[in-house]
Amino acid sequence: MIENYLNNRLVTLYFIPFTIGSLSVFSFQPFNLTFINFIILPLFFYLIVFIKKRSKSRYRKKPFKKNLFIFGTSFGFGFYLCGIHWINNSLTFDESFKILIPFGLILIPIFLSLFFSLLTLVIGPFLDLNFKSIFLLSSSMAFSDYIRSKIFTGFPWNLWAYSFSEANEIIQILNIIGLFAFNLISITIFLLPTVLFFKVNLKNKIFTLSIIAVLLTSFFIYGNHSINRNENLLSVNEEKFNIKVISPNFDLNYGLSEREIKTRLEKLIRYSEPNKDLKTLFVWPEGVFSGYSFKEILFLKNFFLDSFDDNHLILFGINRHNDKMNGLFNSLIVINNRMEIVGEYKKQKLVPFGEFLPYEKILNKIGLKKITEGHGSFLKGKKQQENILIDNLNILPLICYEVIFTELTQNTHPDTNLIVNISEDGWFGNSIGPHQHFAKAIFRAVEQNLFLVRSVNKGTTAIISNKGQILKTLNSNESGSIEQDVPLIQSKKRNKNDLIFYTLLITYIFIFKFYKKNNV
């Protein structure tokens, strides 16, 4: 009976792949139903092989490569439509952008689905229900994810590895092998149940399925040992810094008056509750002075001077005008109570259409601009910027979605002892987007074995340990502050590159070639 449905071309090429691609969203935050990937990816594998075989008989009127392309597109469209539909919420804040919502809802997932389309088109003809095909498909999917993360501006969002974001012990392996290697292993683990479709004896099936348990158990044991050992190390760590992280829960509004900006500052100060006798770094989110540059808020100087002391530092996001380049940077700055800038970072990874407009001169002529306040695109910060160094703090700053890019953390200074991530997630409302965004911060902390403090407006504000443990948090739409003496770790045990991923990828290809040559 099932085969009758699969023989229906519309069902097999469109409905089923779109459905299982859509269901994959439940494996990521905030749902974290990791187990469904053990169903989705084996079905994805099986249906590619099924389509390949049926295209030579049942679907012979249509070229089978075209069928594979359609199948991959349908799966990818479901994957991205449900996984990143929240992006379109950012188009609802300006009436002029609302007309673009249907295009954003359809065109962005269609474009990104090409990564699955090309994947199935290229490797589909080589897949069969055998072990060597598991190595081919998992390595190809992992390589496709890697390319997606690097080309154009890069978009390493919802890699399959992120479905383990709540498995704290298991993800400790990230510190050794890195995100992309872990993603490759994760895909392989999810694909192993495909053996149930193979024409092999029960003993081989049980052995293959047991590999899943062995790998996950090994990762868990390593992770548990690493976490326990870390607790002992932290107990003797004497170098700490008091950090207070604030989430003001401001509404996302354009065109604020100076009075409204002043009211915002008063609220931030109230949540900060400065203790004049305690040396503290206050971390405020991105965009707290919406639409204003640093020079434009200097009229607030007396408020800072009256509320904060000489041993206080305030970190927040603000626009910074550059006279020489005649433009604005989306910056993260640290100031003292006299509003003197003691540290600055300029955002490197700008959001396409959100912070800069591709082909700006052309698109401006038809009335388009970037989504954020103002007309001109932000200037891009230089690569390999210096960390912010203040006293014993060596801060790696990351603004908004920069936290999803592993290269920004891998290339940081070896003496870095803290990661600070600020963001404005109000653009995405009460959608799943801010939850997915938060998961990426957990992974960066584990990879670099560093504490990470995250201040977000209308998102998840948190203090995360170097093992990805959420020590303190303020949930979305919750106002207030969290505070802790954060250990400043100078660890040499950090993930520095993607070498292990390349090594695994080449190994997988050699295994596939070996099995193919020997007809195994």
N, C-alpha and C positions, 0 to 999 in steps of 0.2 A: 504493500500500500504506500509506504514511504517513497519507494522508487517511482511510483506513478506520479507523485507530486514533483519529484526531482526531474522527471522527464518533461515537465512543463518548463519551457525555456524562460518564460517571464518569472516564474517562481524561483528558479535556480540562479538566474543571472542578475535579477533585480531585487526581489522581495527578501529572500533568505540572507544574502550578503549584507543588504542594507540593515536588516533587523539585527544580525549578530554584531555588525559594526557599531550600531547604536547602543547595544547592550553593554559594550565594553566600557562605557562611561561609568558603570556601577563598580568597576574595579578600582577606580581612583577616588580620591577624597571628593566629597565628604562621606561617600558610601563605604569605600574600602572593602568591597566584596571580592577579594583577590581570587577566590576559588573559581569564579566564572570564567577566568582566562583559561582554565584547564578544559573548558568546554568550547569556548569561542575559537581559540587558535587551532585545536585539532579539527574542528568543523571547517575552518578556513582552509586548512591543508587538504582535507578529504575532498572538499568541493572543487578545488583546483584540479585535482587528479580526475575526479568524476567528469568535469567539464571537458578536460582534455580528451578523455576516452569517448564521451558521447558526441563531441563535436565531429568526430570522424564517422559517425553513423547517424544518430538521431538528429544532430544539428548540422549535418553535412552541407546544407544549403548555405550556411554561413561559415566563413573562415574561422577555425578554432582559435587563432590568435586574437581575433576580434572579440570572440566570446570571453577569453581570458581578460582582455583589457576592460570590457564592460563589467565583468565580475569584480575586478579589483577596484574599479571606479565606484561601484555600488557600495562595496564594503568601506572604502575610504570616505565616501560621502556620509555614510551613517556614523562612522567613527568621529569625524570632525564636526559634523552638524550638531551632534549631541554633546561632544566633548568641549567645543569652544563657542557654542552659540551665544554665551554670555558676553562675548566681545561686542555684540550689537547693542548692548545696554548703553554703551558709551555714546551711541548716536542719538539718544533720546533727550540729551540735555540742551540741544540747540535745534530749534525748529528747522533750520536750513539743512540739517543732516538727516532728519527723519525719513526723507524720501529715499535715502541710501540704505535703509534697513533691509528691504528685500534683497538688494544686491549683496550686502554683507552677509546675509543669512545663507545665500545660495552660492555666490561666486567664490568666497573665501574657502568654504569646505570643498567645492569642486576643484579649485586650484590645488589645494593641499592633497586631495585624493589622488592626484597624479603620481604621488610617491608610491601608492599601492597599485595604481594602474600599470605603471612601468615595471614594478616588481613582478606582478603576475604575468605580464606580457613576456618579459625576458626569461624568467626562470620556470614558468609554468610548463613549457614543453619538456623540461628535463625532470620533472617530478613524477614519482611513482610511489606506491605504498610500500616503501622500504626504508631501512635505517639511514642509508646515505642521503636520502631526500630530506630527512630531518636536519642534517648538518647544512645542506644547501639552503633550505628555506630559512632556518634561524639565522644563519650568517648573512643572508641577503636582506632579511628584515632589519637586522641590527645595523647593517651598512646603510640601508635606506634611511633609518632614523638618524644616523650619524651625519649623512649628507644634508638632511633636512635641518639639522642643528647648526650647520656651518655655512651653507650657501646663502646668497643674498644677505639679509641681515641676520639670518639664523632664527629658527623657532623650535628649540628643544623642549616642547611642551608635551606632557603626557606620554613620555616614553614608557614602555611596558614595565620598566623597573620601578616606576613611581607607584605602581599598585601595591608595593610592599612598604609604603610609607609608614604604616602603623606597626610593622614587624620590626621593632627597634633592635632586637638582637641580630636578626638576619641581615639588616643593612649595614652592620659594622664592617662587613667585608669591603664596603665602598672605600674605606680608608686605604686599603691595600691595592685594589684593582681598578678603582674609578667607576664613574657612572656608566660609560659606554660598554665596558667589559661586563659589568653587572647586568646591563640591559641585554646583552647577548646571551648570558647564562640564563637570565629570567625567561627569555623567549624560548630557549631550548627546553627548559623545565616545563613550561606551559605546553609545548608541542609533544612532549614524550607520550602522553596518553593516546596519541595517534596510533600507537602500536596496536591498540585494540582493533583497528581496521586491517591490520596486516595479516597476511596468510602465513603466520608462523605458529609454532606450538605454544601451548599454555605456559610452559616453563620459561620460554623467551619473553613472553609478555609480562609475566610476573617479575622476571629479572629487570626488565626495562623500567617498569613502574616503580620498582624498589630504588632505582637510581634517584628518583625524585625525593624520596624519603631520606636517602643517604646525604644528598647535597644539602637539602634544607636543614637536616639535623646537624650536619657539620658546620654550616653557617651559624646556626643557633648556638652551638657549643662555643665556637670561637667568639661570637658576639657577647655571650654571657660572661665568658672569661675576661674579655676586653673591658666590659662595663664594670665588673667587680674590681679588676686591677686599677681601673681609673679612679674609682672611689677612694682607694687607698692612697693614690698619688695626690688627689685633690685635698685629702685630709692633712697633708703636710705642706701644701702649697701656701706660702705666706704672702705672695704678691697678689693683691686684689685691688679692685677699684669700685667704689660705690656708684652704681648706675641706676638712675630712675627713668623708666620708660613710660611715656604718656600717650594715651589715645583719647583725643578730645571729642571724637564723634561729631565733627562739624558737618553740616549739610553742604553738598557740593553746589556752590553758587558762583555765577559770574558777576563782574562789575561791582564788587564790594566798595562801599564808601570808606573813608578814613575812620569814621566812627565805628563802623562794623569791624574793621581790622583791629581797632583798639579793643573792642569787646571780645574779640577772639583772643587777643593777647592776655587780657584779664582772666579769661577762662583757663588758658594754658598755665598761667602763673598759679591759679587756684589749685589746679590738679597737681602741679609740680610741688607745692608746699615746701619751698626751700628752707632747709635747716642751715642757718648761717655758720654753725659750728662744724658742719660735716662737708668735707670735700666731695663733690658730686658732679657727675656728668649727667645732664638732663638730655634725654633723647626725645625730640618731637618729630612728628611725621613729615612727609613731603606735602607741599601745598598748603601749609597752615595759613600763609598770607597770600591766598589765591589771587593770581594776576599781578601781584606787586613785586617789584625788584627790590634788592637790598637797599639801594639808595632811597627808594620811596618809603621805606619804613623807618628811616632814621629819626623821624619825629617821635618814635616810641622810646628813645634812648633813656629818658628819665624813669620810665616804668621798669626797665631792666636794672638800672642803677639802684632804684629804691627796693626792688624785690630780691635781687641776687647779691651775693657777696663776692669778694675777691677770689675765693677758693671754689667758685662755681663755674662750670662750663656748660654752654647750651648748644646742642647740635640740632639742626633742622634743615629742611629743604627750602630753597628760595631761588628765584630768578636772579641772575647776575649779568648786568649789561657790560659788554665789551666795546669800548669806544673805537678801538682800532679796527675791529671786524664789523662794527655797527650791527651787533646782534646780541641775542640773549643766550646764556647757558642755563640749563637746568642743573643747579648746583646743590651740593650738600656743604654746609659751612658749620664751623664751630666758632662761637664767639664767647667773649668774657662778659662780665656784667657792665662793661663800658661800651658794649657793642663793637668792640674791636675784633676783627676776624683773625683768629689764631690758627685756622686750618681750613682748607677748601678742597673740594673734589668736584670736577665737572663730569657730568654723565656722558659715558662713551656709547652705550647702546641705546639709541633713541628708538621709540616706538613708531613704526611706519604709519603715516596718516594721523597718529595721535600726537607726535611731537615734531615730525617733519613730513613734508609732502613730497613724495617722489615726483620727479618731472614737474617741479613747482611752477616754473614759468609757464608751462603749457596748461596745467590744471588750474592755475590762478585765472587764466583767461576765460574759463567756463564757470567761474565763481566758486571754486573749491578752495578750502584752506585746511590747515591742520585742525584736529578736533579740539585740542586744548585751547585755552583762552589766548587771544592774540592772532595775528594773521601770519606773520613770518615764521618760518621753521626755526627751531632751536639750533644753535651751533653745537657741533659735536666735540666732546672732550678728547684730548690726545690719548693714545694708547700708552700703556705702561706708566700711568701717573704714579707719583709718589704716595705712599700711605700718609695718613694724618698722624703726626707725631706730637704728643703733648704729655709732658712728664713721663710716666712709665707706660703710657698708652701708645700702642702702635696699631692704629685702626685701619682695616681694609673697609672702605665705604662702598656700598652698593645701593643705587637708587632704583626703586620699583622693580621692574622685571629683570634688571641686571642680575638678580639673584638666581636666575635660571641658567646662566651661562657659566659652565665649568671653567672655561679658559680664564675668566676674570679672577677666579680664586686660585687656580693652578699657578698663575704667573705672578702671584703676589710676593712681597718681600719675605725672606725666610724668618725675619724677626717679628712678623705679624703676630699679635696676641689677642686680637678681638676683631670680629666681623660685625659691622653695623649695617642694617638694611632698613631704609625708610621707604614708605609707599603711601599712595593715595588710592585705595581700592574702592572708594565711593563711586568711581566710574562704572562699576559692575554690579551695584545694588546688592540685593539679597540672593544673587545667583550662586552657582557652584564655583565660579571663577576665583574669588578670594580664597576659598578652601584649597583649591588646586595650587594656587600661588604659594600658600603657606607651606605646603608639602615640600616644595623645592628648597625652601630655607633649611628645613630639617636635614636634607641630603647634603647641602653645602657645609653645614656644621660638622657632620660625620666625616665627610671626605677630607676636610682640612684639620680635623681634631682641634677645633677652636670653638669657644663660646660665641654664640651669635645673639645679638639683641636686635629686636625688630619692632619698630614703631610704625603703626599703620592707622590711618583714619578710615573707619568703617571696614575694617578687616581684622585679621587676627594679630594682635600685638603680643609679643612673647619674649621671654628669656629662655634660650635653648642651650643646653649643655653641649660640650664637645663630643658627646655621644648621642646627640639628637634627642635627648630627653627634654620634654617641655616642663621646665621648672616652675614658671609662673606665666599666666596668660590672661589677657582680656579678649573676650570673644567679639565677633562682629557686632556693631551697634552698641557696644558697651563703653561707657566713658570712665576715665579714671587713670590710675597709675600703678605700676608694679616696680618694686625696688629690690636690689640685691647687691651684696658685695661679690662682684664677678671675678673669679680667678683668671689671672692673665697668664695663659699657658704659652710657652715658647717651645713648641714640640717640633721635632724633626720628622715625626711620623705623619707625613701628609701625602696626599695624592698630588703628584706634580705633573703628570702627563697621561696620554692615552696609549702608551707603549704596550701595555698588557692587552688592550683591546685589539691593536694591530696584530699582535702575536697570536691571539686566539682566533682572529679572523683568518689569518693565513693557515693556521693549523686546521681549522674547519674545512677550508678549501682543499687542503692536501688529503684529509680524510675522505672527502667526497670523491676526489680524483682516484684515490687508491681503491675504494670500494667499486667505483665505476669500471676501472681497468680490470679488476678481478671478478667483475660480474656478481658481486655480492649484494 
